[in-house]
Amino acid sequence: MSGATEDRYPDVFGQARGVDGGGRESARAEVAARLAELPRRAVRLSHDIPASAAVLCKAADGT
C-alpha cells in the first residue's frame, strides 16, 4: 500500500474495477497463486462469535 493509492490490499481477485492497489505485479501473482492452492470451502458465519469460531476451526481441521 502507498499514499498514492487507496488504502486497500492488492486486488488479487480483480474486484476493484480499475483501482490500482499498488505492489509489484509479480507479488500480486504470487499471492494469487498461493491462494489458488488453498482448499475451497463455503462456510456461513453469523454474529454468534463462539459458533462462528467453531465452524472455522472445524473447516480448518478438514472435518
Secondary structure by P-SEA (a helix, b strand, c coil): ccccccccccccccccccccccccaaaaaaaaaaaaacbbbbbbbccaaaaaaaaaaaaaacc
